[in-house]
Amino acid sequence: MLYQRCEENGMSNFAGIFPIVNTTFHEDGSLDLDSQARLVHFLLECGAHGLGLFGTASEGYTLSTDERLQLMRLIVREVDGRVPVVVSSGHTGTDVAVALSRQAQAEGANALMVLPPYFLKPDADGIFEYFQAISDAVSIPIMVQDAPLMTQVAMGPPLLARMARELEHVRYAKIEAPPTAPKMTDIKRAAGNDLVLFGGLNGQFLLEELGRGADGTMPGSDLTAVFARIWTLWQANQRDDAREEFTRYLPLIRYELQPGLGVSVMKHNLYEWGVIDSTRVRRPTRTVDEIGRQELRAIRRTLDLPGICRSASPRR
């Protein structure tokens, strides 16, 4: 295993595949906690090295405060310390981000993933002060989420390096600022070993990112076993095999990158494999239409799915 059992306020550096856990709903849009628990165990069986909560693939932007709390408690309980749980706690206001971060830590989060403020877009000093307030309020690691396609907030390598040097708990960065691989090289030059880098954007540039010093990635839930297999091959220095495996699943990775549709695609896969009971998403998340479902079925037929995980039970 590339993780150690998590202990309160202390653990080794994170590395590997940390899927963003999809949030499961009943057809009426309410939380489906039974499906949620099954999904967590599915991800662990698929080889996840950690889990991410309330990111874009979790539809975190549609969840109420009470729902976040229910889900956090359920998932932390089901994980039971086997892998790190990273909770997204950013907000458009600093005080609320601090409160959400403290709450996540109190509920058992092993780290925080934090977006910069994106409604009123601060300058570099304002971004630093925001992360400083969060770092001062918690005692667990912080992952800075650099996602300008979503936030329209740019964070350059010098700023990320400064936060890693000067803020006690800023230890990670999730780089989703295309082109991601060259930016990782620039950050490595600026921050050295002070900042551990993860990729995102559903793993589309995983191989290039690993080649430039990334320690892992945070894709969606459905292809966890695929990404874990690629990761294992890469770590074993079987780089050609890793590239072959990545290329094999590229049609599905590519299909899930359609703006606004990726979450629905993931849920359709998980539903077809018997992991969750409904493909329901919450608006404004878009739903794959019937033609899209036919396209997705055609892609799945060409791949070794759902045999990627033991607990998958395909629907007939």
C-alpha positions as CSV (number, residue, x, y, z in Angstrom):
1,M,0.0,0.0,0.0
2,L,1.1,3.6,-0.7
3,Y,-0.7,4.9,2.4
4,Q,-0.5,4.3,6.0
5,R,-3.4,4.0,8.4
6,C,-4.5,7.5,9.3
7,E,-4.0,8.8,12.8
8,E,-5.3,12.0,14.1
9,N,-3.2,15.0,13.2
10,G,-0.4,12.9,11.8
11,M,0.3,10.9,8.6
12,S,2.8,10.4,5.8
13,N,2.7,12.3,2.6
14,F,-0.2,11.4,0.4
15,A,0.5,9.8,-3.0
16,G,-1.5,7.9,-5.6
17,I,-5.1,8.0,-6.9
18,F,-7.6,10.0,-4.8
19,P,-10.9,9.8,-6.6
20,I,-13.4,12.6,-6.0
21,V,-16.4,10.7,-4.6
22,N,-19.6,11.2,-6.6
23,T,-22.6,12.1,-4.4
24,T,-25.5,9.6,-4.9
25,F,-29.1,10.7,-5.0
26,H,-32.5,9.0,-5.1
27,E,-34.7,9.7,-8.1
28,D,-36.4,12.4,-6.1
29,G,-33.1,14.2,-5.6
30,S,-32.6,13.3,-1.9
31,L,-29.4,11.8,-0.7
32,D,-29.1,8.0,-1.2
33,L,-26.9,7.0,1.7
34,D,-27.0,3.3,1.0
35,S,-25.6,3.8,-2.5
36,Q,-23.1,6.2,-1.1
37,A,-21.7,3.6,1.3
38,R,-21.5,1.0,-1.5
39,L,-19.6,3.5,-3.7
40,V,-17.1,4.2,-0.9
41,H,-16.4,0.4,-0.6
42,F,-16.2,0.1,-4.4
43,L,-13.6,2.8,-4.5
44,L,-11.5,1.1,-1.8
45,E,-11.7,-2.2,-3.5
46,C,-10.7,-0.6,-6.8
47,G,-7.4,0.5,-5.1
48,A,-8.0,4.1,-4.2
49,H,-5.2,5.5,-2.1
50,G,-7.4,8.2,-0.7
51,L,-10.8,9.9,-1.3
52,G,-11.8,13.5,-2.1
53,L,-15.1,14.9,-0.9
54,F,-17.3,17.8,-2.2
55,G,-15.3,18.6,-5.4
56,T,-16.9,19.3,-8.7
57,A,-17.5,15.6,-9.4
58,S,-19.2,15.4,-6.0
59,E,-21.7,18.1,-7.1
60,G,-20.5,19.8,-3.9
61,Y,-22.0,23.1,-5.3
62,T,-25.5,21.6,-4.9
63,L,-25.2,20.4,-1.3
64,S,-26.6,22.0,1.7
65,T,-24.5,22.4,4.9
66,D,-26.6,19.6,6.6
67,E,-26.1,17.3,3.6
68,R,-22.3,17.9,3.6
69,L,-22.3,17.0,7.3
70,Q,-24.3,13.8,6.8
71,L,-22.1,12.7,3.9
72,M,-18.8,13.5,5.7
73,R,-19.8,11.5,8.7
74,L,-21.0,8.5,6.6
75,I,-17.9,8.4,4.5
76,V,-15.4,8.9,7.3
77,R,-17.1,6.1,9.2
78,E,-17.1,3.8,6.2
79,V,-13.5,4.5,5.4
80,D,-12.6,3.8,9.0
81,G,-9.0,5.2,8.7
82,R,-8.0,2.9,5.8
83,V,-7.1,5.8,3.5
84,P,-6.9,9.6,3.9
85,V,-10.1,11.6,3.4
86,V,-9.6,15.0,1.8
87,V,-12.5,17.4,2.2
88,S,-13.1,20.4,0.0
89,S,-13.7,23.4,2.3
90,G,-13.2,26.5,0.2
91,H,-15.7,29.3,0.1
92,T,-16.2,32.7,-1.4
93,G,-15.8,34.3,2.0
94,T,-12.8,33.8,4.3
95,D,-14.7,33.5,7.5
96,V,-17.0,30.8,6.1
97,A,-14.0,28.9,4.6
98,V,-12.4,28.9,8.0
99,A,-15.6,27.6,9.7
100,L,-16.0,24.9,7.0
101,S,-12.4,23.9,7.4
102,R,-12.6,23.6,11.2
103,Q,-15.8,21.6,10.9
104,A,-14.2,19.2,8.4
105,Q,-11.2,18.7,10.7
106,A,-13.6,18.1,13.7
107,E,-15.5,15.4,11.7
108,G,-12.4,13.5,10.9
109,A,-11.0,14.9,7.6
110,N,-7.3,14.1,7.2
111,A,-6.7,17.1,4.9
112,L,-8.5,20.0,3.2
113,M,-8.8,20.8,-0.4
114,V,-9.3,24.6,-0.8
115,L,-10.3,26.7,-3.7
116,P,-9.3,30.4,-3.6
117,P,-12.2,33.0,-3.3
118,Y,-13.7,33.4,-6.7
119,F,-16.7,35.8,-6.4
120,L,-14.6,38.8,-5.5
121,K,-11.3,37.8,-7.0
122,P,-8.4,39.0,-4.7
123,D,-4.9,39.7,-5.8
124,A,-1.9,37.6,-4.8
125,D,-1.7,39.2,-1.3
126,G,-5.4,38.6,-0.8
127,I,-5.2,35.0,-1.8
128,F,-2.3,34.5,0.6
129,E,-4.2,36.1,3.5
130,Y,-7.2,33.8,2.8
131,F,-5.1,30.7,2.9
132,Q,-3.2,32.1,5.9
133,A,-6.5,32.4,7.8
134,I,-7.4,28.8,7.1
135,S,-3.9,27.5,7.9
136,D,-3.9,29.3,11.2
137,A,-7.3,27.8,12.1
138,V,-6.5,24.1,11.5
139,S,-3.9,21.5,12.3
140,I,-4.2,19.2,9.2
141,P,-2.6,19.6,5.8
142,I,-4.1,21.9,3.2
143,M,-4.2,21.2,-0.6
144,V,-4.5,24.4,-2.6
145,Q,-6.8,23.8,-5.6
146,D,-5.5,25.7,-8.6
147,A,-8.5,25.5,-11.0
148,P,-8.7,28.7,-13.0
149,L,-11.0,27.3,-15.6
150,M,-13.6,27.1,-12.8
151,T,-12.6,30.1,-10.6
152,Q,-11.0,32.5,-13.1
153,V,-8.5,33.1,-10.4
154,A,-4.8,32.7,-11.4
155,M,-2.2,31.5,-8.9
156,G,1.3,31.6,-10.3
157,P,4.2,29.3,-9.2
158,P,5.8,32.1,-7.1
159,L,2.6,32.5,-5.0
160,L,2.1,28.7,-4.5
161,A,5.8,28.4,-3.5
162,R,5.4,31.3,-1.0
163,M,2.4,29.7,0.6
164,A,4.2,26.4,0.9
165,R,7.2,28.1,2.5
166,E,5.4,30.5,4.9
167,L,2.1,28.8,5.8
168,E,2.5,25.9,8.2
169,H,-0.2,23.6,6.8
170,V,-0.1,24.3,3.1
171,R,1.6,21.1,1.9
172,Y,-0.2,20.1,-1.3
173,A,-1.4,21.7,-4.5
174,K,-3.9,20.2,-7.0
175,I,-2.9,21.7,-10.4
176,E,-5.8,22.1,-12.9
177,A,-4.4,25.1,-14.8
178,P,-3.8,23.9,-18.4
179,P,-1.2,23.2,-19.6
180,T,-0.8,21.4,-16.3
181,A,2.4,19.5,-16.9
182,P,4.6,22.6,-17.7
183,K,3.1,24.4,-14.7
184,M,4.1,21.6,-12.5
185,T,7.7,21.9,-13.7
186,D,7.6,25.6,-12.9
187,I,6.2,25.0,-9.5
188,K,8.8,22.3,-8.8
189,R,11.5,24.9,-9.7
190,A,10.0,27.5,-7.4
191,A,8.9,25.3,-4.4
192,G,11.2,22.3,-4.6
193,N,10.1,19.7,-2.1
194,D,8.0,22.1,-0.1
195,L,4.9,21.3,-2.1
196,V,3.5,17.9,-3.1
197,L,1.7,18.1,-6.4
198,F,-1.5,16.3,-7.6
199,G,-3.2,16.5,-10.9
200,G,-6.9,16.7,-11.7
201,L,-9.1,17.3,-14.8
202,N,-10.1,13.7,-14.6
203,G,-6.5,12.5,-15.1
204,Q,-6.3,13.5,-18.8
205,F,-2.6,14.4,-18.4
206,L,-1.7,11.9,-15.7
207,L,1.3,10.5,-17.5
208,E,2.9,13.9,-18.3
209,E,2.2,15.1,-14.8
210,L,3.9,12.0,-13.2
211,G,6.8,12.5,-15.6
212,R,7.3,16.0,-14.2
213,G,7.1,15.2,-10.5
214,A,3.4,14.9,-9.6
215,D,2.7,12.5,-6.7
216,G,-0.9,11.6,-7.8
217,T,-4.1,12.7,-9.3
218,M,-7.8,13.2,-8.3
219,P,-10.1,11.8,-11.1
220,G,-13.8,11.0,-10.9
221,S,-15.0,7.8,-9.2
222,D,-15.8,5.4,-12.0
223,L,-12.3,4.8,-13.4
224,T,-10.4,4.5,-10.1
225,A,-9.2,1.0,-10.8
226,V,-7.9,2.0,-14.2
227,F,-6.0,5.0,-12.9
228,A,-4.7,2.9,-9.9
229,R,-3.4,0.3,-12.4
230,I,-1.7,2.9,-14.5
231,W,-0.2,4.4,-11.3
232,T,1.1,1.0,-10.2
233,L,2.8,0.4,-13.5
234,W,4.4,3.8,-13.5
235,Q,5.8,3.4,-10.0
236,A,7.2,0.0,-11.1
237,N,9.0,1.8,-13.9
238,Q,6.9,0.0,-16.5
239,R,6.3,3.2,-18.4
240,D,5.4,1.7,-21.8
241,D,2.8,-0.6,-20.1
242,A,1.4,2.4,-18.3
243,R,1.1,4.4,-21.5
244,E,-0.6,1.4,-23.2
245,E,-3.1,1.1,-20.4
246,F,-3.8,4.8,-20.5
247,T,-4.3,4.8,-24.2
248,R,-6.7,1.8,-24.0
249,Y,-9.1,3.8,-21.8
250,L,-8.6,7.2,-23.4
251,P,-11.9,7.1,-25.4
252,L,-13.8,7.0,-22.1
253,I,-11.5,9.5,-20.3
254,R,-12.0,11.8,-23.3
255,Y,-15.8,11.3,-23.3
256,E,-16.0,12.3,-19.6
257,L,-14.2,15.6,-20.3
258,Q,-17.3,17.1,-22.1
259,P,-18.0,20.3,-20.1
260,G,-20.9,19.8,-17.7
261,L,-21.6,16.2,-18.7
262,G,-18.7,14.3,-17.0
263,V,-20.6,13.7,-13.7
264,S,-23.6,12.3,-15.4
265,V,-21.4,10.0,-17.5
266,M,-19.6,8.7,-14.4
267,K,-22.9,8.0,-12.7
268,H,-24.3,6.1,-15.7
269,N,-21.2,3.8,-15.6
270,L,-21.5,3.3,-11.9
271,Y,-25.2,2.5,-12.3
272,E,-24.6,0.0,-15.1
273,W,-22.1,-1.8,-12.9
274,G,-24.6,-2.1,-10.1
275,V,-22.7,0.2,-7.7
276,I,-25.3,2.9,-7.3
277,D,-29.1,2.8,-7.7
278,S,-29.7,6.0,-9.7
279,T,-28.0,8.2,-12.3
280,R,-29.7,11.3,-10.8
281,V,-27.8,14.5,-10.8
282,R,-28.8,17.8,-9.4
283,R,-29.3,20.9,-11.5
284,P,-27.5,22.8,-12.9
285,T,-25.5,19.6,-13.5
286,R,-26.4,18.4,-17.0
287,T,-27.7,14.9,-17.8
288,V,-26.5,12.8,-20.7
289,D,-29.3,12.5,-23.3
290,E,-30.4,9.3,-25.0
291,I,-28.0,9.6,-27.9
292,G,-25.2,10.2,-25.4
293,R,-26.2,7.1,-23.5
294,Q,-26.0,5.1,-26.7
295,E,-22.5,6.6,-27.4
296,L,-21.4,5.7,-23.9
297,R,-22.7,2.1,-24.2
298,A,-20.7,1.8,-27.4
299,I,-17.5,2.9,-25.7
300,R,-18.1,0.6,-22.7
301,R,-18.4,-2.4,-25.0
302,T,-14.9,-2.0,-26.2
303,L,-13.4,-1.9,-22.7
304,D,-12.8,-4.4,-19.8
305,L,-15.6,-3.0,-17.8
306,P,-17.0,-3.6,-15.2
307,G,-14.4,-6.3,-14.5
308,I,-12.1,-3.6,-13.1
309,C,-13.4,-4.1,-9.6
310,R,-14.5,-7.1,-7.6
311,S,-17.7,-5.6,-6.2
312,A,-19.1,-4.5,-9.6
313,S,-22.3,-6.4,-10.4
314,P,-23.4,-5.4,-14.0
315,R,-27.1,-4.9,-14.7
316,R,-28.8,-7.2,-17.2
